[in-house]
Amino acid sequence: VVLNLKAQDGWHVNSTKPSFDFLIPTTVALFDGHTPVQATYQYPNPRRFETPLGFIDVYSKTFEITATGSFETRPTRAVMTVQACDDTGTCLPPDDIEIPLK
């Protein structure tokens, strides 16, 4: 499963391994209905972004997350947990985004 994602211009999400403990990591989980599907996830290399707190690792513009596994059941949806921030430092609350899979 390959998720091709795009952050709006001027926005970014934290990498899966945030630079500070208080930052919310970007994660993905696959499901068949409500049942979790076992997978291995490959996240992109993050981009270094300078903030008043220092440099942080983020995903911005377009990025891809890949999930592989020996799927016994076909995943029907992905749930991505993110915290989006604009490039001036304003952050939205963390959110779970449901992505239907075809």
Number of C-alpha atoms within 10 A of each C-alpha: 16 12 14 10 13 14 16 12 11 11 19 24 25 25 25 22 17 17 17 14 8 7 17 21 21 22 17 23 18 25 19 14 12 9 11 14 21 17 18 12 17 14 18 14 13 18 15 14 15 11 11 7 8 10 13 18 21 24 25 21 13 12 15 14 15 15 17 12 11 10 10 8 12 15 21 16 19 23 16 16 19 23 19 24 19 15 14 10 12 9 14 11 9 16 14 14 12 14 14 12 15 8
